[in-house]
Amino acid sequence: MISSILKAYGLHEHSFAEPLVSGLINRTLKITSGGNQYILQRINDNVFKKPYELAENIRMIDEYLTEHCPGYLFVATIPNVNKDEIVFVENEGYYRLFPFIHGSHTINVVSSADQAFEAAIQFGKFTRLLSGFDAKKLHITIPNFHNLTLRYQQFEEALKYGNPARTKQSEPIIVEIKRHIHILTSFEKIQKSSFVKQRVTHHDSKISNVLFDDKGKGICVIDLDTVMPGYFISDVGDMMRTYLSPANEEEKDFNKIEVREDFFRAIVQGYLSNMGDELTTEEHGLILYAGMFLIYMQAIRFLADYLNNDSYYGASYVDHNLVRAGNQICLLKKLEEKSGILQEIISNELKAKTLFNH
């Protein structure tokens, strides 16, 4: 099967393929062929229902950046011998080929504030460089991906129709979700606001979606299937959700969950270094909210799935998604507890940027 795909790209049938472990959605292989290296990826068309729309999004962005930002490293797909970005194999699925960027590596866990800073620079830079691109041209690859209104509706349906025993067991978390409904109210105001813009947004800003060089400096963002029109709170919020605590969403011991202020400062500094002037005054006021938004939404999604007998995320053990939901509620409360300190960090960074620009 692999040999037929390689042939479609004009690569030698005796090329060497090795699996890459990072990435949960798409199957990824590193290909060595004739002294050159590539990344071959199978698209998960259960998640991304229209693979050719993914390809078109990447092509449009590549064409724009090539014309307007030729110095930026954008990891675009390599066309096959028929000039197509995707190879379809019957009973196997959709495949695409990327260049392997030599001297680059990815990180799965944020271990320093410097790494958080570098990643935030790259996600901010990506959106800023595409500020002149009409985001509405992009296909919606996962409908309603960060639509908190829909996620809350799904949670309410799970309360009505989900597993009654699990609903009773989840009561403390249900109370917390309802107590934080102001986060949903704020989101619905954002959707109606003319001062909060829709831009080209990555939507999956975990650390593993940034390429780093050997000196630990960020090179560019990768894994672009979730790039769609969106609000900046999606990228900033996902960085806060996944970088701030040394304990990730799988941690059962909630005492290990904390909000690291130096990591928070690094995210804000890095993102504002590129996006500070792009964001409106109203958006500056939503930086801390971004973290609350993403963490709250993920807590809702985990709990709704638990109430629906783990039908979406699945579970590795009994109560897995209940633990995940509780973990995220704990992180949300930790963020709230430090909101005064964190808001001061944001204000100081905005002031510093204003003074620097003048």
N, C-alpha and C positions, 0 to 999 in steps of 0.2 A: 504494500500500500504506500509506504513512504517513498519507495523508488519511483512510483508513478507520479507522485506529487513533485519530487525533485526533478524528474524529467520535464514536467510542465514548466519548470523554471530554468531549464537548460543546465541543470546541475548534474554532476557525475553520479551514476547509480551506486557507486561504491563509497559515497560520502558517509562520514561518520556522524551519527545522531546520538545525543545524550540528553536526558530529561532535565529540565530546570524545575526546582521544587517550588519556587515562589509563584504566587498567583493561584487563587482558588477557583476561578470561574473558567478560564480558558486553559487547555492543555498546551504546554510550551516545550519545545525542543531546541537545543543548540546544535546547529549543523556545521560541520567542517567539511569543506569541499574544495579541492584544488588549491589549498593554501588560504582560502577565504573562509570567513565564518559568518553565519547568519542565525537569525531567530525564526523558527517555524512555529506557527501557532494555529491550533484548531479553535475556531470560534464556537462558543457554547450557544447554539441557536435555541436552546430552551430558555435562556435568559435574554439573548439578543435575537429577537424573532426575525429581523430583516437584515441579514449580514451585509447585503449590498449597500444598504443605507449607511452602515458603519464605514464602509470603504469610501463612499461618496463624501461623508463628513471629513474624513482624514485627507482626501484629495483636495477638497476645497480649502481647508486650512493650510495645507502644504503649498498650494498655488499662491495663496495670499502672502504667506510668510516668505516664500521665495522671492516674490516681487517687492515686498515692503520691508522685510527684515532679513536680508540675505545672509547676515552673519550669525543668525540664530540656528542652533542645531535642532532640527526637527526630525524625529525618527519616523519617516514615512514608509509606507509599504513599497516593496519592490515589485514592479509589474512582471507578470509571467511572459512566456514567449508570445502569447497572443495579446499582450498589452493589457491584460486584465489584472486587477488587484487581488482577486480571489480565485482559488482553484476549488471546484466542487467535485467530491468523489462520492459516487453512489454508495449508500449504506455506511459511509464514513463521516461525511460532513464537509464543512467549509474550512479551507486553510488559506493562510496568507504568510508572506515572507517579509522579514525586516532585516536591515543590516545589523550586524553585531557591532556595537561601539567599543572599540579596543581601548583599554585603559579605564574602563568604566565598571562600576559595580553597583548593586542595590543593597539596601539595608532593610531588614525585617522588623527591627525594634529600635526605637529612638533611645539612644543611651547617653546623649549629651545635648545641652542647650545649643551648642554650635550646629549640630545636625538639624535641630528644629529650625534654627535661623536660616540655614542654607535651603532647606525644603520650602520654607515660607517665601523666601526670595524667588524660588523657581515657580511656585504656583502664582504668585503675584505677577511675575514677569510674563508668564504665559498669557494671562488675561489682559495685561496692559498692552502687550504687543498686538493683540487682536482687538484692541479697542475700536479700530476703524473698520472692522469686519462686521457685517450685518448678521448678528447672532440668529436672527429669525430664519436665515437660510438653512441652518443646521436641522437635520432630522432629529426627532425626539427618539432616542434609542431605547430608553426605558420610560414609558409614560408614567407621569406622577411620581417619579422616583423620590423627590424631596418635597412632596406635597403634604404638608403636615395636616391640612384640613381632611384630606382623604384618609391619612393614617389614623386620625382620631375617630373618624367615622367607622373605620374597620375595627378599631378597639371597642367602640360602642356595640357593634354587631357581635363581636366575640363575647361581650358581657351578656348579651341577650341569648345567643344561640350556642355558646361554647360549652365546654365540659363543666357542669355545675360544681363538682367536687373541686376541680382546679380553681374555679372562680372563688369559692369559699376560702381556699388555701391562700389565694392571692390578695385577700382583702387589704392588708397593710399597703401593698404597692398600688392597688387600685385607688385607695384614698390619696396617696401621694400624687398620682397622675391627675386626679380630679382637682387636687389642691393647686396644681401648677397650670391650670387651664389658661391662665393669663399669657402663657407662652404661645398658645394657639391664637388667642385674641390679637396679640402683637403681630403674628405672622399674617393674619387676615388683613390687618391694617397695611402691612408692607405690600401685599399684593395690589392694594388699591392706590398706593402712593406713587406720585409722579417723581418723587425725589430718590426712590430706590430703584436702580436700573437693572434691567436684564442684560447680561453680558455673556460672552463665551466663558463658560465655567466648567472646570474639570469634573467636579462632583464626587471625586474619590481620592482625596488628598492624603491618604496614608503614606507613610515614609517610603514604602517599597515602590511607590510610583514616581520616585525621583532617581535619576542616575547621578552617581557621585564619581569624582575622579580619585586618583590615588592619594591626593592631598586632603581629601575630605570635603572638597568644594562641590557644590551642586552644578550639574551640567545642563540638565533639561528635565522636563516631565515626560513620562511615558504612560502606556496603558490608557489610550484615549477613547475607549469605547463609550464611556459615560460623558464625554464632552457634549454639552447641549447648552441651549440658552438657560440661564439661571441667575440667581442672586449670589453676591459675594459671600453671604453668610454660609452658603453650602461649603465652600472651600475652607474658609477660616474656621467654621464650626467643626468640620471633620478633623482638621489639624488639632484643635483643642481637645476634641473627644479622644483622639488616639495618641497624642503626644504628652498631654499634661500629667497623667498619672503613671508611675512606674508599674502599676498593676493594670493589665488589660481587661477587656470585657469578660474574659473567661475566669477571672480570679474569684474564688469562693470566699476567701478571707477578706471581708470588706475593710478590715483595719489596715490593710496594705494600700488602700486607695487614698490618694492625696492629690492635691493640685500644686505642682511645683511652680513657684512664682518666676524663677529664672527661665523656665521653659515657656511660660506665658509671655514674658517680656520678649523672648527670642522670636516667637511667632508674630507678635505685633510689630516688632522692629523690622523683621524680614519682609513681611507682607506690605507694610506701609512704605518701605524703601522703594517699592515699585508702584504701589496702588494708592499711596497717600493722596496724591493730587487728582487721581481718577475718581476717588470716592467723594460723594457729596457730604455736606455737613451732617445731614440726617443719617447717612451711612456711617459716618464716624461714630455716631451715637449708638450704633448697633453692633459694634465690635464684640463687646462682652456678651451681648444677646446671642450672637452667632453660636457660641459654645453651648449655651443653654438650649437653643433651638435644636441642634443636632443630637445632643445627649438625650434630651426629652423625647425626640422622635424615635430614637433607637430603643429607648426603654419601652415606649408604646408598642413598637413593632415586635420586640421580644416577648412582651407579655401577651399581646394578641395571639401570637403564634402558640404560646404555651396553652392559652385557653382553647385554641383550636387543635389541640393534641399534636402540636409540633409539625403541622402539615407543610410549612414553608421552609424553615431553617433546618428541620430535623433536630435530633438530640442524641448526644453521646451517652447520656445517662438520665435517669429519672429526674425531673425538675431542672434540667439543663437550662431551658429558656426562662424559667422562673428565677434562677440564679443570675442569669445575664441581665434580666430586667431589674432585679434588685441592685445589682452592681452599678448599672447606669443611673438609677435613682440616687444611689449613694454618691456617685461622682457629681451629679447635678447639685446635690445639697452642699457638697464640698466647695463647688464653684460659687454657689450663693453665699456661703459663709465668708468667703474671701472677696466678695464683690467690691467692697470699699477699696481694698488694697489694689485689686486688679484694675478698677476704673481709674485709680490714680496713676498706675503704670501707663494706661492708654493715654491719659491726659498729658503726661510728661513726654511721651513719645510724639504725640501730635504737636506739642509746643516745640520740642527739639527740631522736628522736621520743618516747622514754620520758620524758626530762627535760622536754620541752615539755608533754607531757600531764599531768605532775605539777606 
